[in-house]
Amino acid sequence: MKNETFSPQQALILRLVVGLGFGLILGFLYHQLRPLPDHEGPLWMRLLAPALTLGAFVIWANAAAVRRVSLAAWSLIALGLIAFIAWNSLVHGVHQNYSPLFFNLAFLIYPFLFIASELVSSGDQAGKPIAPYSLYFDQAWKHGVQLALAVIFTAMFWGILWLGAALLGFIGFDWFREMIESEYFSWPASGLAIAAAVHLGDVQTKLMHAFRSLVLGVLSWLLPVITLIGIIFAVSLCFSGLQPLWSTKAATASLLAACVALVLLVNAAYQQGDEERPVHVVLKWSTRLACALLLAFSLLAAYSLYLRIHQYGLTPERVLAAVGVFVAVLFGLGYAYAAVLPRGRWMAGIETINVTLAFVKVLVFLAVLTPVADPLRLSAESQASRLESGTVASNRFDWRVLRYETGAYGRTTLARLAKSGKTDTIRAKAKDALAWKDEDRWDHDPEPPAPKKPVAARIRMVQEGAVLPPSFLAQAYPSNGLYPDCLDQGESCDGLLLDMNDDGKPELLLLDGHRLVMIYESDGAWTVGNGFSEYLDKQEAEAFKAGKVTARAAVWKDLDIDGSVRSLNTSGPEVRRVIRKEP
């Protein structure tokens, strides 16, 4: 047998055999695992299920592109890697988060397998480890479009099956519905549907090329739009500062999402450069500006994540965010360099950068998916280091992270701290955390910080001679889900005392650095008055700090509808409607 690629007919047979054979095995595995809580079946079943499920896509994608021996070797390696990653997730991972299809911390297995397969496929077709960029581009976009179409085709296939089941059910026949609900039918049928859809993408080359060109054309003209929005955002940051961005509590995730969009659209606009086809001048300048934005956003995301890690240490999610930031910064630096190259073809450096970073991403993703750089292990080590170094006190430490959110690594760390922690308190608390039961994972919140005298120093009373009520600091900080910065992050607030409800006692108003104002009232204990919390605009905040605040009587009376009171209180031209229930 010659070591050559399969013919179209042979590739179709291979794909259908894999779809049917793997589907039948998966039907058996999931039939055995489904009734068990958390899929607690034999270890070999929980390793084989994801290996076959994801491994099938590796074979389907490469059946007509990679030579037979190379296909067999890569398929075995891929199946082994998937099984090893599944083993790591099972043995070291968080028990409650395990899924046979890796819908948890191991989601990076999807881009890892896709990128690795494209590197292997293109290298095998070129006959050398590093293939020409045009081959990488063609194969990656072709397989991406194939995958999308296969998913759409399979969804439509199942839609038709369920429509047939519903029609038969209307006349009293349920056998068809029961059949398609069976794992022994659903998995082989899905495998055959996906195999047929993938093969259709191989044989319909003109259709695939036209569809790919359409997708790239649409995406490329979205680049000027996102570039304009990005420029407006960047210029606005120069005037507003970074604080409003940090106040979203999702700065890193938002910036990374923008980086992903920029990389995708820049590549859609570049494709294979301006030698392949003429590129409009608007796209050329949008691409250069987008590369500068990508660098700026990636560095901002890195700074945002650094602040969070420096303050609270690593968690599994922050490790994954760090991976994203690392890759985004590399893309930003590389693309910015390509944008300013004075000589050569327009943005030609993107080709070398894309290929180089593809290999880098494969290595980084593999490290994160295995014990080498497991986010759970890195997080457990980081949290323990913060505790032992005294960065965080033992009574302020979130022991729940080590017990429940860092898997076996966290429990091992707790056992070590229970035996050899630096202080008696650390050893005692580690023993307690180690004894917590799995079902009680949400009952062990970290202890709230006790009110401390320095908080009073961080609150500047606006009125001359006004004093912060001592009783406010003598209790746990009241909250309606939000805290002013001076209460939970150690930053400064402005406060004033004002009787807001005509009860003869002043209420406390606090304004923090994000322009969040909250009103607290005291009736034996301080609480958030009527649940009030509001963000002021910049002009209102400046007026608050200057003490230009008065209590104004409501213009409209309350409307009482059988004890349910609807209050219409005017504020300038706006009307705020608040619904409350009378006691």
RODO-2510 file (C-alpha; in nm, 4 decimals, decimal comma):
residues 583
     n   res          X          Y          Z
     1     m     0,0000     0,0000     0,0000
     2     k     0,1398     0,3355    -0,1074
     3     n     0,1700     0,6128     0,1465
     4     e    -0,0594     0,8543    -0,0349
     5     t    -0,3767     1,0396     0,0431
     6     f    -0,7103     0,8645     0,0230
     7     s    -0,9188     0,9143    -0,2878
     8     p    -1,2466     1,1046    -0,2391
     9     q    -1,4416     0,7781    -0,2352
    10     q    -1,2027     0,6170     0,0146
    11     a    -1,2116     0,9292     0,2341
    12     l    -1,5927     0,9162     0,2366
    13     i    -1,5898     0,5496     0,3397
    14     l    -1,3358     0,6203     0,6161
    15     r    -1,5388     0,9118     0,7489
    16     l    -1,8642     0,7153     0,7493
    17     v    -1,6973     0,4164     0,9178
    18     v    -1,5523     0,6429     1,1860
    19     g    -1,8886     0,8152     1,2321
    20     l    -2,0771     0,4872     1,2632
    21     g    -1,8149     0,2923     1,4598
    22     f    -1,7215     0,5679     1,7031
    23     g    -2,0908     0,6559     1,7332
    24     l    -2,1888     0,3045     1,8388
    25     i    -1,9096     0,2916     2,0980
    26     l    -2,0041     0,6359     2,2284
    27     g    -2,3682     0,5320     2,2412
    28     f    -2,2707     0,2438     2,4686
    29     l    -2,0440     0,4631     2,6846
    30     y    -2,2958     0,7428     2,7339
    31     h    -2,5744     0,4920     2,7921
    32     q    -2,3673     0,3587     3,0812
    33     l    -2,2532     0,6981     3,2119
    34     r    -2,5707     0,9038     3,1771
    35     p    -2,7670     0,7561     3,4712
    36     l    -2,4726     0,7914     3,7090
    37     p    -2,4363     1,1128     3,9155
    38     d    -2,1588     1,3310     3,7707
    39     h    -2,0782     1,0523     3,5214
    40     e    -1,9091     0,8551     3,7997
    41     g    -1,8352     0,5496     3,5901
    42     p    -1,5156     0,3506     3,5414
    43     l    -1,2124     0,5632     3,4648
    44     w    -1,1538     0,4005     3,1257
    45     m    -1,5043     0,4954     3,0143
    46     r    -1,4576     0,8583     3,1151
    47     l    -1,1279     0,8694     2,9239
    48     l    -1,2502     0,6882     2,6140
    49     a    -1,5669     0,8994     2,5716
    50     p    -1,3941     1,2355     2,5081
    51     a    -1,1090     1,0703     2,3183
    52     l    -1,3479     0,9227     2,0626
    53     t    -1,5800     1,2249     2,0544
    54     l    -1,3057     1,4775     1,9796
    55     g    -1,0770     1,2346     1,8010
    56     a    -1,3440     1,1718     1,5383
    57     f    -1,3189     1,5343     1,4262
    58     v    -0,9420     1,4985     1,3812
    59     i    -0,9940     1,2028     1,1472
    60     w    -1,2865     1,3600     0,9606
    61     a    -1,0960     1,6845     0,8952
    62     n    -0,7763     1,5177     0,7702
    63     a    -0,9098     1,2076     0,5908
    64     a    -0,8714     1,3571     0,2415
    65     a    -0,5755     1,5874     0,3080
    66     v    -0,3096     1,3882     0,4976
    67     r    -0,1236     1,0832     0,3715
    68     r    -0,2326     0,7497     0,5153
    69     v     0,0633     0,6800     0,7423
    70     s     0,0710     1,0396     0,8657
    71     l    -0,3056     1,0293     0,9242
    72     a    -0,2789     0,7090     1,1277
    73     a     0,0123     0,8430     1,3329
    74     w    -0,1480     1,1820     1,4019
    75     s    -0,4850     1,0246     1,4846
    76     l    -0,3257     0,7950     1,7440
    77     i    -0,1266     1,0829     1,8921
    78     a    -0,4364     1,3029     1,9064
    79     l    -0,6449     1,0291     2,0718
    80     g    -0,3679     0,9756     2,3263
    81     l    -0,3370     1,3473     2,4007
    82     i    -0,7129     1,3838     2,4459
    83     a    -0,7212     1,0853     2,6811
    84     f    -0,4256     1,2247     2,8793
    85     i    -0,5909     1,5662     2,9094
    86     a    -0,9125     1,3955     3,0222
    87     w    -0,7145     1,1975     3,2801
    88     n    -0,5565     1,5165     3,4143
    89     s    -0,8984     1,6817     3,4382
    90     l    -1,0427     1,3801     3,6195
    91     v    -0,7597     1,3126     3,8617
    92     h    -0,6628     1,6694     3,9473
    93     g    -0,9686     1,8697     3,8518
    94     v    -1,2730     1,9966     4,0327
    95     h    -1,5108     1,7052     4,0649
    96     q    -1,8293     1,9095     4,0152
    97     n    -1,6989     2,0695     3,6951
    98     y    -1,5989     1,7565     3,5060
    99     s    -1,7671     1,7013     3,1712
   100     p    -1,6905     1,4370     2,9095
   101     l    -1,6811     1,7120     2,6470
   102     f    -1,4582     1,9471     2,8499
   103     f    -1,7037     2,2298     2,9062
   104     n    -1,4864     2,3594     3,1906
   105     l    -1,1271     2,4738     3,2379
   106     a    -1,0123     2,2386     2,9602
   107     f    -1,2006     2,4260     2,6854
   108     l    -0,8609     2,5173     2,5373
   109     i    -0,8505     2,1651     2,3966
   110     y    -1,0666     2,2831     2,1056
   111     p    -0,8289     2,5518     1,9708
   112     f    -0,5354     2,3259     2,0591
   113     l    -0,6647     2,0385     1,8437
   114     f    -0,7704     2,2677     1,5601
   115     i    -0,4379     2,4534     1,5386
   116     a    -0,2300     2,1386     1,5851
   117     s    -0,4270     1,9582     1,3137
   118     e    -0,3752     2,2447     1,0702
   119     l    -0,0009     2,2467     1,1376
   120     v     0,0213     1,8711     1,0861
   121     s    -0,2038     1,8686     0,7785
   122     s    -0,0315     2,1576     0,6014
   123     g     0,3156     2,0295     0,6874
   124     d     0,2314     1,6828     0,5535
   125     q     0,0908     1,8234     0,2296
   126     a     0,3965     2,0452     0,1814
   127     g     0,6354     1,7629     0,2706
   128     k     0,8258     1,9755     0,5239
   129     p     0,7762     2,0894     0,8846
   130     i     0,6976     2,4519     0,7914
   131     a     0,4541     2,4838     0,5028
   132     p     0,4000     2,7925     0,2846
   133     y     0,1699     3,0485     0,4397
   134     s    -0,0815     3,0180     0,1543
   135     l    -0,1314     2,6504     0,2397
   136     y    -0,1869     2,7242     0,6088
   137     f    -0,4343     2,9964     0,5159
   138     d    -0,6312     2,7796     0,2721
   139     q    -0,6467     2,4776     0,5014
   140     a    -0,7359     2,6654     0,8201
   141     w    -1,0183     2,8696     0,6664
   142     k    -1,1444     2,5709     0,4679
   143     h    -1,1657     2,3490     0,7747
   144     g    -1,3151     2,6304     0,9816
   145     v    -1,5916     2,6801     0,7256
   146     q    -1,6359     2,3023     0,6948
   147     l    -1,6812     2,2704     1,0693
   148     a    -1,9359     2,5517     1,0789
   149     l    -2,1342     2,4037     0,7901
   150     a    -2,1173     2,0551     0,9437
   151     v    -2,2631     2,1869     1,2695
   152     i    -2,5418     2,3678     1,0795
   153     f    -2,6165     2,0588     0,8674
   154     t    -2,6298     1,8330     1,1726
   155     a    -2,8580     2,0760     1,3569
   156     m    -3,0941     2,0827     1,0576
   157     f    -3,0758     1,7020     1,0341
   158     w    -3,1875     1,6710     1,3958
   159     g    -3,4500     1,9379     1,3463
   160     i    -3,6060     1,7284     1,0704
   161     l    -3,5920     1,4136     1,2857
   162     w    -3,7651     1,5881     1,5758
   163     l    -4,0251     1,7331     1,3402
   164     g    -4,0996     1,3814     1,2178
   165     a    -4,1207     1,2561     1,5755
   166     a    -4,3668     1,5357     1,6616
   167     l    -4,5861     1,4602     1,3585
   168     l    -4,5968     1,0896     1,4410
   169     g    -4,6686     1,1748     1,8040
   170     f    -4,9766     1,3700     1,6980
   171     i    -5,1343     1,0485     1,5687
   172     g    -5,0287     0,8389     1,8654
   173     f    -4,7028     0,6814     1,7433
   174     d    -4,4141     0,7384     1,9857
   175     w    -4,1750     0,4715     1,8602
   176     f    -3,9857     0,7182     1,6383
   177     r    -3,9303     0,9655     1,9236
   178     e    -3,8136     0,6853     2,1532
   179     m    -3,5763     0,5617     1,8820
   180     i    -3,4057     0,8959     1,8191
   181     e    -3,3734     0,9563     2,1944
   182     s    -3,1729     0,6344     2,2318
   183     e    -2,7962     0,6792     2,2597
   184     y    -2,7530     0,3809     2,0281
   185     f    -2,9237     0,5797     1,7532
   186     s    -2,8400     0,9426     1,8318
   187     w    -2,4613     0,9077     1,8439
   188     p    -2,4159     0,6948     1,5265
   189     a    -2,6689     0,9108     1,3394
   190     s    -2,4905     1,2292     1,4425
   191     g    -2,1562     1,0786     1,3454
   192     l    -2,2834     0,9848     0,9999
   193     a    -2,4406     1,3299     0,9514
   194     i    -2,1229     1,5169     1,0448
   195     a    -1,9060     1,2820     0,8344
   196     a    -2,1268     1,3374     0,5293
   197     a    -2,1298     1,7150     0,5814
   198     v    -1,7499     1,7331     0,6142
   199     h    -1,7031     1,5227     0,3016
   200     l    -1,9454     1,7424     0,1094
   201     g    -1,7182     2,0368     0,1887
   202     d    -1,4235     1,8474     0,0377
   203     v    -1,5887     1,7524    -0,2921
   204     q    -1,7733     2,0823    -0,3454
   205     t    -1,4554     2,2883    -0,3779
   206     k    -1,6085     2,5719    -0,5815
   207     l    -1,8959     2,6075    -0,3362
   208     m    -1,6594     2,6078    -0,0394
   209     h    -1,4272     2,8608    -0,2019
   210     a    -1,7165     3,0915    -0,2875
   211     f    -1,8608     3,0649     0,0630
   212     r    -1,5203     3,1276     0,2210
   213     s    -1,4663     3,4308     0,0001
   214     l    -1,8070     3,5646     0,1014
   215     v    -1,7307     3,5179     0,4721
   216     l    -1,3898     3,6827     0,4397
   217     g    -1,5324     3,9703     0,2399
   218     v    -1,8018     4,0427     0,4957
   219     l    -1,5599     4,0154     0,7877
   220     s    -1,2972     4,2329     0,6216
   221     w    -1,5386     4,5252     0,5854
   222     l    -1,6266     4,4996     0,9510
   223     l    -1,2659     4,5944     1,0270
   224     p    -1,3110     4,9694     0,9575
   225     v    -1,6156     4,9677     1,1842
   226     i    -1,4419     4,8071     1,4829
   227     t    -1,1325     5,0220     1,4193
   228     l    -1,3373     5,3412     1,4359
   229     i    -1,5091     5,2241     1,7543
   230     g    -1,1728     5,1274     1,9019
   231     i    -1,0248     5,4697     1,8253
   232     i    -1,3221     5,6448     1,9859
   233     f    -1,2832     5,4222     2,2918
   234     a    -0,9073     5,4830     2,3161
   235     v    -0,9457     5,8620     2,2820
   236     s    -1,2254     5,8625     2,5405
   237     l    -1,0000     5,6804     2,7860
   238     c    -0,7520     5,9667     2,7588
   239     f    -1,0152     6,2006     2,9044
   240     s    -1,1977     5,9699     3,1474
   241     g    -0,8951     5,7829     3,2813
   242     l    -0,8885     5,4099     3,3497
   243     q    -1,1082     5,4128     3,6590
   244     p    -1,4423     5,3780     3,4733
   245     l    -1,2962     5,0809     3,2866
   246     w    -1,1810     4,9136     3,6088
   247     s    -1,5208     4,9776     3,7676
   248     t    -1,6871     4,7421     3,5174
   249     k    -1,5193     4,4496     3,6980
   250     a    -1,4804     4,2885     3,3549
   251     a    -1,2049     4,4990     3,2002
   252     t    -0,9707     4,2101     3,1174
   253     a    -1,2413     3,9958     2,9601
   254     s    -1,3782     4,2870     2,7556
   255     l    -1,0347     4,3910     2,6304
   256     l    -0,9440     4,0317     2,5414
   257     a    -1,2693     3,9951     2,3475
   258     a    -1,1763     4,3094     2,1546
   259     c    -0,8301     4,1640     2,0852
   260     v    -0,9795     3,8399     1,9508
   261     a    -1,2120     4,0373     1,7228
   262     l    -0,9259     4,2534     1,5966
   263     v    -0,7027     3,9547     1,5172
   264     l    -0,9867     3,7790     1,3320
   265     l    -1,0825     4,0846     1,1280
   266     v    -0,7230     4,1851     1,0510
   267     n    -0,6628     3,8382     0,9060
   268     a    -0,9900     3,8542     0,7132
   269     a    -0,8764     4,1833     0,5595
   270     y    -0,5194     4,0662     0,4917
   271     q    -0,5961     3,7113     0,3708
   272     q    -0,2832     3,6452     0,1610
   273     g    -0,1776     4,0029     0,1071
   274     d    -0,2248     4,2477    -0,1775
   275     e    -0,0470     4,0300    -0,4348
   276     e    -0,3358     3,7800    -0,4335
   277     r    -0,6002     4,0470    -0,4951
   278     p    -0,6201     4,4270    -0,4825
   279     v    -0,6920     4,5606    -0,1327
   280     h    -0,8896     4,8811    -0,0904
   281     v    -0,6981     5,1678     0,0658
   282     v    -0,9591     5,1925     0,3433
   283     l    -0,8846     4,8324     0,4450
   284     k    -0,5101     4,8955     0,4314
   285     w    -0,5243     5,1904     0,6679
   286     s    -0,7842     5,0235     0,8897
   287     t    -0,5534     4,7244     0,9226
   288     r    -0,2581     4,9374     1,0313
   289     l    -0,4682     5,1281     1,2839
   290     a    -0,6242     4,8044     1,4089
   291     c    -0,2762     4,6644     1,4738
   292     a    -0,1958     4,9663     1,6918
   293     l    -0,5264     4,9230     1,8770
   294     l    -0,4529     4,5534     1,9268
   295     l    -0,1232     4,6368     2,0962
   296     a    -0,2843     4,9034     2,3138
   297     f    -0,5765     4,6832     2,4186
   298     s    -0,3556     4,3824     2,4907
   299     l    -0,1252     4,5901     2,7111
   300     l    -0,4252     4,7379     2,8925
   301     a    -0,5609     4,3866     2,9474
   302     a    -0,2219     4,2785     3,0815
   303     y    -0,2143     4,5711     3,3236
   304     s    -0,5709     4,5049     3,4360
   305     l    -0,4962     4,1399     3,5027
   306     y    -0,1713     4,2273     3,6808
   307     l    -0,3598     4,4528     3,9224
   308     r    -0,6102     4,1790     3,9973
   309     i    -0,3485     3,9075     4,0477
   310     h    -0,1285     4,1358     4,2581
   311     q    -0,4253     4,2108     4,4833
   312     y    -0,5908     3,8695     4,5070
   313     g    -0,3467     3,6123     4,3693
   314     l    -0,4074     3,3513     4,1016
   315     t    -0,7297     3,1605     4,0483
   316     p    -0,7916     2,9067     3,7703
   317     e    -0,9867     3,1656     3,5725
   318     r    -0,7079     3,4218     3,6088
   319     v    -0,4511     3,1703     3,4845
   320     l    -0,6608     3,1168     3,1718
   321     a    -0,6960     3,4936     3,1383
   322     a    -0,3175     3,5215     3,1690
   323     v    -0,2797     3,2756     2,8805
   324     g    -0,5131     3,4889     2,6715
   325     v    -0,3278     3,8068     2,7670
   326     f     0,0093     3,6492     2,6852
   327     v    -0,1064     3,5448     2,3391
   328     a    -0,2794     3,8791     2,2797
   329     v     0,0364     4,0756     2,3698
   330     l     0,2432     3,8612     2,1324
   331     f    -0,0066     3,9264     1,8536
   332     g    -0,0112     4,2962     1,9402
   333     l     0,3661     4,3289     1,9315
   334     g     0,3984     4,1246     1,6133
   335     y     0,1194     4,2948     1,4225
   336     a     0,2352     4,6425     1,5302
   337     y     0,5828     4,5585     1,3997
   338     a     0,4346     4,4380     1,0698
   339     a     0,2310     4,7580     1,0419
   340     v     0,5320     4,9880     1,0672
   341     l     0,7731     4,7953     0,8448
   342     p     0,8918     5,0535     0,5905
   343     r     0,9767     4,8113     0,3107
   344     g     0,8306     4,5088     0,1398
   345     r     0,4732     4,4105     0,0682
   346     w     0,1887     4,5602     0,2700
   347     m     0,1684     4,3897     0,6121
   348     a     0,3710     4,0911     0,4839
   349     g     0,5122     4,0308     0,8321
   350     i     0,1723     3,8986     0,9433
   351     e     0,2443     3,5710     0,7642
   352     t     0,5563     3,4897     0,9645
   353     i     0,3926     3,6066     1,2870
   354     n     0,0829     3,3923     1,2353
   355     v     0,2807     3,0764     1,1661
   356     t     0,5219     3,1339     1,4546
   357     l     0,2443     3,2082     1,7026
   358     a     0,0521     2,9011     1,5875
   359     f     0,3375     2,6826     1,7156
   360     v     0,3644     2,8943     2,0321
   361     k    -0,0074     2,8583     2,1027
   362     v     0,0030     2,4821     2,0579
   363     l     0,2824     2,4542     2,3156
   364     v     0,1205     2,6965     2,5615
   365     f    -0,2234     2,5355     2,5343
   366     l    -0,0775     2,1886     2,5793
   367     a     0,1122     2,3010     2,8899
   368     v    -0,2053     2,4507     3,0403
   369     l    -0,4071     2,1366     2,9610
   370     t    -0,1557     1,9098     3,1343
   371     p     0,0124     1,9155     3,4774
   372     v     0,2977     2,1254     3,3359
   373     a     0,1029     2,4515     3,3833
   374     d    -0,2306     2,3296     3,5157
   375     p    -0,4332     2,6383     3,6239
   376     l    -0,5458     2,4496     3,9355
   377     r    -0,1890     2,3779     4,0440
   378     l    -0,0638     2,7291     3,9755
   379     s    -0,3618     2,8771     4,1616
   380     a    -0,3134     2,6540     4,4656
   381     e     0,0552     2,7444     4,4835
   382     s    -0,0189     3,1162     4,4445
   383     q    -0,2857     3,1236     4,7151
   384     a    -0,0722     2,9248     4,9593
   385     s     0,2223     3,1573     4,8938
   386     r     0,0099     3,4645     4,9726
   387     l    -0,1036     3,3047     5,2974
   388     e     0,2398     3,1889     5,4139
   389     s     0,4110     3,5156     5,3215
   390     g     0,1613     3,7140     5,5285
   391     t     0,0214     3,8999     5,2279
   392     v    -0,3250     3,8022     5,3473
   393     a    -0,4193     3,7197     5,7065
   394     s    -0,5491     3,3728     5,7820
   395     n    -0,8858     3,5098     5,8999
   396     r    -0,9233     3,7047     5,5724
   397     f    -0,8073     3,4193     5,3510
   398     d    -1,0647     3,2495     5,1275
   399     w    -1,0082     2,8892     5,2330
   400     r    -1,2904     2,7814     5,0029
   401     v    -1,0655     2,8406     4,7001
   402     l    -0,8153     2,5790     4,8156
   403     r    -1,0808     2,3332     4,9306
   404     y    -1,3242     2,3495     4,6421
   405     e    -1,1905     2,5434     4,3429
   406     t    -0,8362     2,4136     4,2870
   407     g    -0,9087     2,0432     4,2729
   408     a    -0,6691     1,7825     4,4086
   409     y    -0,3853     2,0364     4,4135
   410     g    -0,5765     2,2552     4,6580
   411     r    -0,6574     1,9640     4,8873
   412     t    -0,2936     1,8535     4,8817
   413     t    -0,1900     2,2085     4,9709
   414     l    -0,4404     2,2133     5,2589
   415     a    -0,2988     1,8860     5,3907
   416     r     0,0506     2,0346     5,3813
   417     l    -0,0605     2,3520     5,5581
   418     a    -0,2437     2,1478     5,8208
   419     k     0,0830     1,9700     5,9042
   420     s     0,3489     2,2337     5,8504
   421     g     0,1779     2,5725     5,8334
   422     k     0,3796     2,8623     5,9712
   423     t     0,1404     2,9440     6,2543
   424     d    -0,1014     2,7573     6,4765
   425     t    -0,3903     2,9530     6,3263
   426     i    -0,2978     2,8511     5,9717
   427     r    -0,2663     2,4860     6,0739
   428     a    -0,5996     2,4910     6,2573
   429     k    -0,7887     2,6608     5,9757
   430     a    -0,6340     2,4304     5,7161
   431     k    -0,7509     2,1265     5,9157
   432     d    -1,1002     2,2715     5,9370
   433     a    -1,1147     2,3435     5,5631
   434     l    -0,9869     1,9967     5,4824
   435     a    -1,2757     1,8463     5,6807
   436     w    -1,5442     2,0400     5,4897
   437     k    -1,7816     1,8207     5,2911
   438     d    -1,8293     1,8527     4,9158
   439     e    -2,1999     1,9269     4,9488
   440     d    -2,1227     2,2239     5,1757
   441     r    -1,9065     2,4072     4,9207
   442     w    -2,1255     2,7222     4,9239
   443     d    -2,1558     2,7398     5,3027
   444     h    -1,8004     2,8526     5,3689
   445     d    -1,7717     3,2088     5,2456
   446     p    -1,4634     3,4011     5,3541
   447     e    -1,5113     3,5999     5,6724
   448     p    -1,6163     3,9611     5,6006
   449     p    -1,3549     4,2185     5,6934
   450     a    -1,4232     4,3700     6,0342
   451     p    -1,4754     4,7469     6,0455
   452     k    -1,1512     4,9214     6,1198
   453     k    -1,0660     5,2692     6,2336
   454     p    -0,8752     5,3541     5,9112
   455     v    -1,2069     5,3437     5,7233
   456     a    -1,3115     5,6633     5,9005
   457     a    -0,9955     5,8305     5,7787
   458     r    -1,0848     5,7384     5,4214
   459     i    -1,4253     5,9097     5,4382
   460     r    -1,4091     6,2883     5,3964
   461     m    -1,7162     6,4563     5,5430
   462     v    -1,8238     6,7329     5,3076
   463     q    -2,0009     6,9547     5,5623
   464     e    -1,7844     7,1607     5,7917
   465     g    -1,7862     7,0168     6,1430
   466     a    -1,9777     6,7016     6,0418
   467     v    -1,8622     6,3780     6,2068
   468     l    -1,9043     6,0267     6,0690
   469     p    -2,1457     5,8399     6,3033
   470     p    -1,9400     5,5951     6,5144
   471     s    -2,2296     5,3483     6,5088
   472     f    -2,1887     5,3152     6,1311
   473     l    -1,8377     5,1763     6,1713
   474     a    -1,9283     4,9623     6,4709
   475     q    -2,1296     4,7113     6,2654
   476     a    -2,0795     4,5002     5,9568
   477     y    -2,0896     4,7180     5,6498
   478     p    -2,4465     4,7396     5,5170
   479     s    -2,4930     4,6592     5,1492
   480     n    -2,7593     4,6038     4,8854
   481     g    -2,5123     4,4137     4,6675
   482     l    -2,2826     4,7133     4,6114
   483     y    -2,0173     4,8698     4,8338
   484     p    -1,8618     5,2137     4,8042
   485     d    -1,4871     5,1792     4,7465
   486     c    -1,3979     5,3168     5,0886
   487     l    -1,5718     5,0224     5,2558
   488     d    -1,4395     4,7245     5,0603
   489     q    -1,1294     4,8396     4,8663
   490     g    -0,9600     5,0946     5,0898
   491     e    -1,0113     5,3933     4,8633
   492     s    -1,1538     5,7348     4,9468
   493     c    -1,5154     5,8465     4,9699
   494     d    -1,6974     6,1722     5,0271
   495     g    -1,9775     6,1712     5,2836
   496     l    -2,2454     6,4036     5,4108
   497     l    -2,5299     6,3902     5,6611
   498     l    -2,8770     6,4857     5,5406
   499     d    -3,2273     6,4129     5,6653
   500     m    -3,3809     6,2480     5,3597
   501     n    -3,7105     6,1221     5,5071
   502     d    -3,8098     6,3947     5,7565
   503     d    -3,7740     6,1637     6,0554
   504     g    -3,5588     6,4137     6,2474
   505     k    -3,2461     6,1966     6,2097
   506     p    -2,9808     6,2545     5,9443
   507     e    -2,9024     5,9844     5,6871
   508     l    -2,5480     5,9204     5,5668
   509     l    -2,4694     5,9681     5,1951
   510     l    -2,1441     5,8204     5,0607
   511     l    -1,9953     5,8961     4,7181
   512     d    -1,7024     5,6823     4,5959
   513     g    -1,4456     5,7228     4,3200
   514     h    -1,6717     5,5574     4,0622
   515     r    -1,9375     5,8233     4,1335
   516     l    -2,1555     5,5653     4,3095
   517     v    -2,3684     5,7311     4,5777
   518     m    -2,5485     5,5289     4,8452
   519     i    -2,7780     5,6442     5,1236
   520     y    -2,7677     5,4759     5,4647
   521     e    -3,0334     5,5190     5,7340
   522     s    -3,0200     5,4182     6,0999
   523     d    -3,3051     5,2575     6,2898
   524     g    -3,1043     5,0838     6,5565
   525     a    -2,8792     4,9483     6,2788
   526     w    -2,7557     5,1120     5,9613
   527     t    -2,9076     4,9826     5,6382
   528     v    -2,9189     5,0989     5,2769
   529     g    -3,2055     5,3474     5,2735
   530     n    -3,4891     5,2163     5,0531
   531     g    -3,2282     5,0094     4,8648
   532     f    -3,0922     5,3297     4,7106
   533     s    -2,7704     5,3239     4,5068
   534     e    -2,7090     5,5377     4,2022
   535     y    -2,4230     5,6463     3,9746
   536     l    -2,3896     6,0223     3,9299
   537     d    -2,2542     6,1973     3,6262
   538     k    -1,9310     6,3949     3,6539
   539     q    -2,1013     6,7318     3,7126
   540     e    -2,3281     6,5906     3,9833
   541     a    -2,0332     6,4260     4,1572
   542     e    -1,8408     6,7562     4,1683
   543     a    -2,1446     6,9307     4,3143
   544     f    -2,1752     6,6557     4,5789
   545     k    -1,8122     6,6993     4,6821
   546     a    -1,8711     7,0732     4,7160
   547     g    -2,1613     7,0084     4,9499
   548     k    -2,4246     7,1424     4,7097
   549     v    -2,6782     6,8804     4,8158
   550     t    -3,0176     6,9411     4,9704
   551     a    -3,3170     6,7248     5,0512
   552     r    -3,6149     6,8275     4,8395
   553     a    -3,9717     6,7247     4,9063
   554     a    -4,1338     6,4997     4,6472
   555     v    -4,3353     6,6867     4,3855
   556     w    -4,5806     6,4004     4,3393
   557     k    -4,7680     6,2182     4,6116
   558     d    -4,7411     5,8422     4,6398
   559     l    -5,0052     5,6284     4,4711
   560     d    -5,1273     5,3531     4,7079
   561     i    -5,2829     5,0577     4,5254
   562     d    -5,4044     4,8108     4,7862
   563     g    -5,0898     4,8520     4,9978
   564     s    -4,8516     4,8550     4,7029
   565     v    -4,7098     5,2063     4,6840
   566     r    -4,5926     5,3541     4,3548
   567     s    -4,3823     5,6649     4,4116
   568     l    -4,3162     5,9172     4,1347
   569     n    -4,0298     6,1433     4,2328
   570     t    -3,9112     6,4029     3,9860
   571     s    -3,5446     6,4789     3,9267
   572     g    -3,5133     6,7544     3,6685
   573     p    -3,6955     6,6534     3,3520
   574     e    -3,6775     6,2837     3,4365
   575     v    -3,9290     6,0882     3,6423
   576     r    -3,8075     5,7970     3,8553
   577     r    -4,0665     5,5306     3,9334
   578     v    -3,9988     5,3227     4,2440
   579     i    -4,2263     5,0426     4,3615
   580     r    -4,2222     4,9456     4,7266
   581     k    -4,4503     4,7516     4,9619
   582     e    -4,5723     4,9237     5,2748
   583     p    -4,5119     4,7315     5,6007
***
